[in-house]
Amino acid sequence: MRTLIRFLPVIVLAPFAFAGSFADRFEEIKKTAQPGELYAFLYALPKGGDLHNHAGGAGRAEWWYAAGIDPKLNGGDTLYTRVRFSGPADPAATPTAFRTLRQFGYDRLPATEKGNFVRLDALTPGQKQEWLDAQRLDRAGEGRDEFFNQIWRRRGQMGSSLSIATEVLVDNMKAFGAEGLRYLETQFDGLGYLDNNGHPIPVEDGVAFIRARLAQPDAMATGVTVRFQETVLRFNPEAEKELEQLYLFVAAHHDLWVGLNMAGVEENGKGYPLRFLAKLRELRSRHPAVALSIHAGEMDGPDKHIRDTLLLGATRIGHGVNLIQDPETLLLLQQTRRVLIEINLISNRLLEYVPDLRRHPFPEYLRTGIPVCLNTDDRGMWDSNLTDEYYTAVTTFDLNWDEIEELGHNSLAFSFAQPDVKARLLDDYERAMKAFAERFSPTDSLRLLKDVRPVTYGYGRRNWHFSFAQ
């Protein structure tokens, strides 16, 4: 019974009892606040969970760099990055500027290739800035190809470092905690790491390392509860084998890893959802269910991927942009209200799935009864944060207070966190929202924003010209 309860979403979409008393005040705030004040208000807003988050893409370039050059943070490793091209092609991959290698990867390069790389901590100030900028979409014309085919390649071997990956995870927890997030359910690997000699780290040793890092005081002080998903790269030739391996891993480590995801550019037809139906049915016939949140509907044109993903057993859909073009499935989700769409506004804009966010289907889903929540996806590569998502939603779609509460509530109610954890988070969120509403109910309460210290990054600076700290 416990296993079944764990995966049933809490379908409670009504606003909290105190909402009505603040709804009118929030409309007044939207009308009277300056843009920077509204942003600060939303930065201070208690937030529920970020359910659609790729740990590898969520870390800011500055965090990856800081961990990469500090032996205390990277486990005593040394990293190198490509700054020039000469001699024979790199046998490890298509030559890419600022592709970063760990010491063992650098050591394996031909002598003629080593001259194209420099130590990460030896970059000139100009090279360092170029390295940072190469890790994010920050220029006009950069979009889907840059993201899928270039940025991840530049990251190189950094993601194979357990020390670096966990440090960047904690950096994310700290930043999310500062903007009021309570729960982070990120796609974070528990296996597949390499030691400083390039040898695989035993799975249980890696899990123990992650647990120990999360138990350290700075991670605990963030106030952010973390749970993980494992991710299957859907178009891999051996994706079914990977799915089985990760399914069993999640089942064996369910205190931290609470679900599975399938990711990868959907335009690659080899990752179509029904490819995995037989394997999932086989696994469920032999083992208890594992929760599924799967990318679907992140395509330019209409398809049946969301419908097929529901057939796989998913209770959450990542993106769901083209659901609006599948009326039968749209109606199903409106009527059942049992499946959440994980909305990623900034991601959809920057990857050009919805270049004009005024045409995004998010408000249609929200206002016709489909459960939705806001998420950051690969926020480090967007150079953004969760407040940017809320600010975008409020200013583009004129969200009211009930809708804001609903978004936060859904992000916890549809999480894969254990029932007792979910109940605690929901209770904490309700109390925090009540206190927040009471704090800003007085007509002169915007003066309290002087004590709020918002943090915004490149996305907010470029799009709204905010000059808060970063």
C-alpha positions as CSV (number, residue, x, y, z in Angstrom):
1,M,0.0,0.0,0.0
2,R,2.8,2.4,0.8
3,T,4.3,2.1,-2.7
4,L,1.0,2.8,-4.3
5,I,0.2,5.9,-2.1
6,R,3.7,7.2,-2.8
7,F,2.9,7.8,-6.5
8,L,-0.7,9.1,-6.3
9,P,-0.7,12.9,-6.8
10,V,-2.6,15.1,-4.4
11,I,-5.3,16.7,-6.5
12,V,-6.1,19.7,-4.4
13,L,-6.3,22.7,-6.6
14,A,-8.4,25.1,-4.5
15,P,-6.5,28.1,-3.1
16,F,-5.7,28.3,0.6
17,A,-8.3,29.7,2.9
18,F,-6.5,33.0,3.4
19,A,-6.0,33.7,-0.3
20,G,-9.1,35.8,-0.8
21,S,-7.9,38.3,1.7
22,F,-4.7,39.0,-0.3
23,A,-6.0,38.6,-3.9
24,D,-7.0,42.3,-4.1
25,R,-3.8,43.5,-2.5
26,F,-1.8,41.5,-5.1
27,E,-3.7,43.2,-7.9
28,E,-2.8,46.6,-6.4
29,I,0.9,45.5,-6.1
30,K,1.0,44.6,-9.8
31,K,-0.4,48.0,-10.8
32,T,1.7,50.2,-8.5
33,A,5.0,48.4,-8.1
34,Q,8.0,49.4,-10.2
35,P,9.4,46.5,-12.3
36,G,12.3,46.1,-9.9
37,E,9.9,46.1,-6.9
38,L,7.7,43.4,-8.5
39,Y,10.8,41.3,-9.1
40,A,12.0,41.7,-5.5
41,F,8.5,40.8,-4.3
42,L,8.6,37.6,-6.4
43,Y,12.1,36.9,-5.3
44,A,10.9,37.0,-1.7
45,L,7.8,34.9,-2.5
46,P,7.8,31.5,-0.9
47,K,8.2,28.9,-3.6
48,G,7.3,25.2,-3.6
49,G,9.4,22.9,-5.8
50,D,11.5,22.9,-9.0
51,L,10.5,19.6,-10.5
52,H,12.0,19.9,-14.0
53,N,15.7,20.5,-13.3
54,H,18.8,19.0,-15.0
55,A,21.6,19.1,-12.5
56,G,24.2,19.3,-15.2
57,G,22.6,22.2,-16.9
58,A,21.4,23.9,-13.8
59,G,24.8,24.9,-12.4
60,R,26.0,28.4,-13.4
61,A,29.2,28.5,-15.4
62,E,30.9,30.4,-12.5
63,W,30.1,27.5,-10.1
64,W,31.6,24.9,-12.5
65,Y,34.7,27.1,-13.0
66,A,35.1,27.6,-9.2
67,A,35.0,23.9,-8.6
68,G,37.1,23.1,-11.5
69,I,40.1,25.2,-10.4
70,D,40.0,24.4,-6.7
71,P,41.5,21.1,-5.6
72,K,39.6,21.3,-2.3
73,L,36.3,21.2,-4.3
74,N,37.3,18.9,-7.2
75,G,38.9,16.1,-5.2
76,G,42.4,17.1,-6.0
77,D,42.1,17.0,-9.7
78,T,43.5,19.3,-12.4
79,L,41.5,20.4,-15.4
80,Y,42.5,21.6,-18.8
81,T,40.5,23.3,-21.6
82,R,41.1,23.7,-25.3
83,V,42.0,27.3,-26.3
84,R,43.4,26.7,-29.8
85,F,43.4,24.4,-32.8
86,S,46.6,23.0,-34.4
87,G,47.9,19.6,-35.3
88,P,45.9,16.4,-35.7
89,A,42.2,16.3,-34.7
90,D,41.4,15.4,-31.2
91,P,40.6,11.7,-31.3
92,A,38.2,12.0,-28.3
93,A,35.7,14.2,-30.1
94,T,35.1,16.8,-32.7
95,P,37.4,19.7,-31.8
96,T,35.5,22.2,-29.8
97,A,36.8,25.4,-28.3
98,F,36.8,25.3,-24.4
99,R,36.1,21.6,-24.3
100,T,37.3,20.7,-20.8
101,L,39.3,17.6,-19.8
102,R,40.3,16.2,-16.5
103,Q,43.9,15.3,-15.8
104,F,43.5,11.7,-17.0
105,G,41.9,12.8,-20.2
106,Y,44.6,15.4,-20.9
107,D,47.3,12.8,-20.2
108,R,45.8,10.5,-22.9
109,L,46.0,13.1,-25.6
110,P,48.8,12.9,-28.2
111,A,51.7,15.2,-27.5
112,T,50.8,17.3,-30.5
113,E,47.3,17.9,-29.1
114,K,48.3,18.8,-25.6
115,G,49.6,22.2,-26.8
116,N,46.1,23.2,-27.7
117,F,45.0,22.9,-24.0
118,V,45.8,25.0,-21.0
119,R,45.1,24.4,-17.3
120,L,41.7,25.8,-16.4
121,D,43.3,27.9,-13.6
122,A,45.8,29.4,-16.1
123,L,43.3,31.1,-18.4
124,T,43.8,34.7,-19.0
125,P,41.0,37.0,-17.8
126,G,39.8,37.3,-21.4
127,Q,39.9,33.5,-21.9
128,K,38.1,32.9,-18.6
129,Q,35.3,35.2,-19.6
130,E,35.1,33.4,-23.0
131,W,35.0,30.0,-21.2
132,L,32.2,31.2,-19.0
133,D,30.2,32.7,-21.8
134,A,30.6,29.5,-23.9
135,Q,28.7,27.6,-21.2
136,R,25.4,29.5,-21.7
137,L,23.0,30.9,-24.2
138,D,23.7,34.6,-23.9
139,R,23.9,35.9,-27.5
140,A,21.4,36.6,-30.3
141,G,21.2,33.6,-32.7
142,E,22.2,31.0,-30.1
143,G,19.5,28.5,-29.7
144,R,18.7,24.8,-30.1
145,D,21.8,23.8,-32.0
146,E,24.1,25.7,-29.7
147,F,22.5,24.0,-26.6
148,F,22.2,20.5,-27.8
149,N,25.3,20.2,-30.0
150,Q,27.8,22.6,-28.5
151,I,27.5,23.5,-24.8
152,W,27.3,20.0,-23.5
153,R,30.3,19.1,-25.6
154,R,32.3,21.9,-24.1
155,R,31.5,20.7,-20.6
156,G,33.6,17.7,-21.6
157,Q,34.7,15.5,-18.7
158,M,33.7,17.8,-15.9
159,G,30.4,16.0,-15.3
160,S,32.3,12.7,-14.7
161,S,33.8,14.2,-11.5
162,L,31.7,13.2,-8.5
163,S,33.3,16.0,-6.4
164,I,32.6,18.7,-8.9
165,A,29.0,17.5,-9.6
166,T,28.1,17.5,-5.9
167,E,29.7,20.9,-5.3
168,V,27.6,22.4,-8.1
169,L,24.5,20.7,-6.7
170,V,25.1,22.3,-3.3
171,D,25.7,25.7,-5.1
172,N,22.3,25.3,-6.7
173,M,20.7,24.5,-3.3
174,K,22.2,27.6,-1.8
175,A,20.9,29.8,-4.6
176,F,17.5,28.2,-4.6
177,G,17.2,28.5,-0.9
178,A,17.9,32.2,-1.1
179,E,14.9,32.7,-3.4
180,G,12.6,30.7,-1.2
181,L,12.5,27.3,-2.8
182,R,11.6,24.4,-0.5
183,Y,12.0,21.3,-2.7
184,L,14.4,20.5,-5.5
185,E,13.8,17.3,-7.5
186,T,16.7,17.3,-9.9
187,Q,17.9,14.9,-12.5
188,F,21.2,13.9,-10.8
189,D,23.2,10.8,-11.6
190,G,24.0,8.4,-8.8
191,L,26.3,6.3,-10.9
192,G,28.7,6.6,-13.8
193,Y,31.4,8.7,-12.2
194,L,35.2,8.3,-12.7
195,D,38.0,8.8,-10.2
196,N,41.0,10.9,-10.9
197,N,42.7,8.1,-12.8
198,G,39.7,7.6,-15.1
199,H,38.5,4.5,-13.4
200,P,34.8,3.9,-12.5
201,I,33.8,4.7,-8.9
202,P,31.9,1.8,-7.4
203,V,28.2,2.7,-7.3
204,E,27.7,2.4,-3.5
205,D,30.9,4.5,-2.9
206,G,29.5,7.2,-5.1
207,V,26.1,7.1,-3.3
208,A,27.8,7.3,0.1
209,F,29.8,10.3,-1.1
210,I,26.7,12.1,-2.2
211,R,24.9,11.4,1.0
212,A,27.8,12.7,3.0
213,R,28.0,15.9,1.0
214,L,24.3,16.6,1.5
215,A,24.7,16.1,5.2
216,Q,27.4,18.8,5.6
217,P,26.3,22.0,7.4
218,D,26.3,24.3,4.3
219,A,24.0,22.0,2.4
220,M,21.7,21.5,5.4
221,A,21.6,25.3,6.0
222,T,20.0,25.9,2.6
223,G,16.6,24.6,3.9
224,V,16.1,22.9,0.5
225,T,14.9,19.3,0.6
226,V,16.5,17.4,-2.3
227,R,15.4,14.3,-4.2
228,F,16.8,13.0,-7.4
229,Q,15.6,11.4,-10.7
230,E,17.8,9.2,-12.9
231,T,17.7,10.1,-16.6
232,V,17.7,7.8,-19.6
233,L,19.0,9.4,-22.8
234,R,16.1,8.2,-24.9
235,F,17.7,7.9,-28.4
236,N,20.8,5.9,-27.3
237,P,21.1,2.6,-29.1
238,E,21.1,0.8,-25.7
239,A,18.5,2.9,-24.0
240,E,16.4,-0.1,-23.0
241,K,19.3,-1.6,-21.2
242,E,20.0,1.7,-19.5
243,L,16.4,2.0,-18.5
244,E,16.5,-1.3,-16.7
245,Q,19.7,-0.5,-14.9
246,L,18.4,2.9,-13.7
247,Y,15.0,1.5,-12.8
248,L,16.7,-1.0,-10.5
249,F,19.0,1.7,-9.1
250,V,16.1,4.0,-8.2
251,A,14.3,1.1,-6.6
252,A,17.3,0.3,-4.4
253,H,18.0,3.9,-3.4
254,H,14.5,5.3,-3.1
255,D,15.2,7.4,-0.1
256,L,17.0,9.9,-2.4
257,W,16.2,8.8,-5.9
258,V,12.5,9.0,-6.4
259,G,11.8,8.6,-10.1
260,L,13.0,8.2,-13.6
261,N,13.0,10.5,-16.6
262,M,13.6,10.2,-20.3
263,A,15.4,13.1,-21.9
264,G,17.0,14.1,-25.2
265,V,16.0,16.1,-28.2
266,E,12.7,14.7,-29.4
267,E,13.4,15.5,-33.0
268,N,15.7,12.4,-32.9
269,G,13.1,9.8,-33.9
270,K,15.0,7.0,-32.3
271,G,13.7,8.1,-28.9
272,Y,10.0,7.8,-29.5
273,P,8.1,6.9,-26.3
274,L,6.5,3.6,-27.4
275,R,10.0,2.2,-27.9
276,F,10.1,1.8,-24.1
277,L,6.6,0.4,-23.4
278,A,7.5,-3.3,-23.5
279,K,10.6,-2.8,-21.3
280,L,8.6,-0.8,-18.7
281,R,5.9,-3.4,-18.6
282,E,8.4,-6.1,-18.1
283,L,10.0,-4.2,-15.3
284,R,6.7,-3.5,-13.6
285,S,5.8,-7.2,-13.9
286,R,8.9,-8.0,-11.8
287,H,9.4,-5.0,-9.5
288,P,7.3,-2.4,-7.7
289,A,6.5,0.7,-9.7
290,V,9.0,3.6,-10.1
291,A,7.6,7.1,-10.7
292,L,8.0,8.5,-14.2
293,S,8.3,12.1,-15.3
294,I,9.1,12.1,-19.0
295,H,10.0,14.8,-21.5
296,A,7.3,15.0,-24.2
297,G,5.7,17.6,-26.4
298,E,8.9,19.6,-26.8
299,M,8.6,19.6,-30.6
300,D,7.7,22.2,-33.2
301,G,4.9,20.3,-34.8
302,P,2.0,18.1,-33.6
303,D,2.7,14.6,-32.6
304,K,1.2,11.9,-30.2
305,H,4.2,11.8,-27.9
306,I,2.3,13.0,-24.8
307,R,-0.5,10.5,-25.3
308,D,2.1,7.7,-25.8
309,T,4.1,8.9,-22.7
310,L,0.9,8.6,-20.6
311,L,0.7,5.0,-21.8
312,L,4.2,4.4,-20.4
313,G,2.8,5.3,-17.0
314,A,4.1,8.9,-16.6
315,T,2.3,11.1,-14.1
316,R,4.3,14.2,-15.1
317,I,5.1,15.6,-18.5
318,G,8.1,17.8,-19.1
319,H,7.4,20.8,-21.3
320,G,4.2,19.6,-23.0
321,V,4.3,22.6,-25.4
322,N,2.6,20.9,-28.3
323,L,-0.1,19.3,-26.2
324,I,-2.2,22.2,-27.4
325,Q,-2.2,20.6,-30.9
326,D,-3.5,17.2,-29.7
327,P,-7.2,18.0,-28.7
328,E,-8.0,14.4,-27.6
329,T,-5.1,14.3,-25.1
330,L,-5.7,17.9,-24.0
331,L,-9.3,17.0,-23.1
332,L,-8.2,13.9,-21.3
333,L,-5.8,15.9,-19.1
334,Q,-8.4,18.6,-18.5
335,Q,-11.0,16.1,-17.3
336,T,-8.8,13.8,-15.2
337,R,-6.5,16.4,-13.6
338,R,-4.1,13.6,-12.6
339,V,-1.1,14.5,-14.7
340,L,1.1,17.6,-14.2
341,I,2.7,19.5,-17.0
342,E,6.1,20.9,-16.0
343,I,6.3,24.3,-17.6
344,N,9.7,25.8,-18.6
345,L,9.0,29.2,-20.1
346,I,12.6,30.5,-20.5
347,S,13.8,27.2,-21.8
348,N,11.0,27.1,-24.4
349,R,11.8,30.7,-25.5
350,L,15.6,30.3,-25.7
351,L,15.4,27.0,-27.6
352,E,12.9,28.6,-29.9
353,Y,10.0,26.2,-29.3
354,V,8.0,29.2,-28.4
355,P,10.0,32.3,-29.4
356,D,7.1,34.6,-28.5
357,L,6.0,33.7,-25.0
358,R,2.7,35.5,-25.5
359,R,1.8,32.5,-27.6
360,H,2.8,29.9,-25.0
361,P,0.0,27.4,-24.1
362,F,0.8,27.7,-20.4
363,P,-2.1,30.0,-19.5
364,E,-4.5,27.8,-21.4
365,Y,-3.4,24.8,-19.5
366,L,-3.5,26.6,-16.2
367,R,-6.9,28.2,-16.8
368,T,-8.7,25.1,-18.1
369,G,-7.8,22.8,-15.2
370,I,-4.6,21.0,-16.2
371,P,-2.2,20.9,-13.3
372,V,1.0,22.9,-14.1
373,C,3.9,24.3,-12.3
374,L,6.9,26.6,-13.2
375,N,10.4,25.1,-13.4
376,T,13.9,26.2,-14.5
377,D,15.1,23.2,-16.6
378,D,18.8,24.0,-17.5
379,R,18.9,27.4,-15.7
380,G,22.7,27.6,-15.5
381,M,22.8,27.5,-19.3
382,W,20.0,30.1,-19.5
383,D,21.8,32.2,-16.9
384,S,18.5,32.6,-15.0
385,N,16.7,31.6,-11.8
386,L,13.2,30.5,-10.7
387,T,12.2,34.1,-9.9
388,D,12.7,34.9,-13.6
389,E,10.1,32.2,-14.4
390,Y,7.6,33.7,-12.0
391,Y,8.3,37.3,-13.2
392,T,7.9,36.1,-16.8
393,A,4.6,34.4,-16.0
394,V,3.2,37.3,-14.0
395,T,4.1,40.0,-16.4
396,T,3.2,38.1,-19.6
397,F,0.0,36.4,-18.4
398,D,-1.2,38.6,-15.6
399,L,-1.3,35.8,-13.0
400,N,-3.5,36.4,-10.1
401,W,-2.8,35.4,-6.5
402,D,-4.8,32.2,-6.6
403,E,-2.9,31.1,-9.6
404,I,0.5,31.8,-8.0
405,E,-0.5,29.7,-5.0
406,E,-1.8,26.9,-7.2
407,L,1.5,26.8,-9.1
408,G,3.5,26.4,-5.8
409,H,1.1,23.9,-4.4
410,N,1.1,21.8,-7.5
411,S,4.9,21.7,-7.5
412,L,4.8,20.0,-4.1
413,A,1.6,17.9,-4.5
414,F,2.8,16.3,-7.7
415,S,6.4,15.8,-6.5
416,F,7.7,12.2,-6.1
417,A,8.8,12.9,-2.6
418,Q,7.8,10.3,0.0
419,P,4.3,11.0,1.5
420,D,5.6,12.2,4.9
421,V,8.1,14.5,3.3
422,K,5.4,15.8,0.9
423,A,3.0,16.5,3.7
424,R,5.7,18.4,5.7
425,L,6.6,20.5,2.6
426,L,3.0,21.3,1.8
427,D,2.3,22.3,5.4
428,D,5.5,24.5,5.5
429,Y,4.5,26.1,2.2
430,E,1.0,26.9,3.3
431,R,2.3,28.5,6.5
432,A,5.0,30.5,4.7
433,M,2.5,31.8,2.1
434,K,0.1,32.9,4.9
435,A,2.9,34.7,6.7
436,F,4.0,36.3,3.4
437,A,0.5,37.5,2.6
438,E,0.1,39.0,6.0
439,R,3.4,40.7,5.7
440,F,2.6,42.5,2.5
441,S,-1.1,43.1,3.2
442,P,-0.7,46.7,4.5
443,T,-1.0,49.4,1.8
444,D,2.5,50.7,2.6
445,S,4.2,47.2,2.7
446,L,6.2,47.7,-0.4
447,R,8.7,49.6,1.8
448,L,9.6,46.2,3.2
449,L,11.2,45.3,-0.1
450,K,14.2,47.5,0.9
451,D,15.2,44.5,3.1
452,V,15.0,42.0,0.2
453,R,18.3,41.4,-1.6
454,P,17.3,39.9,-5.0
455,V,19.8,38.1,-7.1
456,T,19.5,38.1,-10.8
457,Y,21.8,36.9,-13.5
458,G,22.4,37.5,-17.2
459,Y,18.9,36.7,-18.4
460,G,17.3,39.3,-16.1
461,R,20.0,41.9,-16.9
462,R,19.6,41.4,-20.7
463,N,15.8,41.2,-20.8
464,W,14.7,43.5,-18.1
465,H,17.8,45.6,-17.4
466,F,17.8,44.7,-13.7
467,S,21.0,45.6,-11.8
468,F,20.6,43.5,-8.7
469,A,23.5,41.5,-7.4
470,Q,24.5,38.3,-9.1
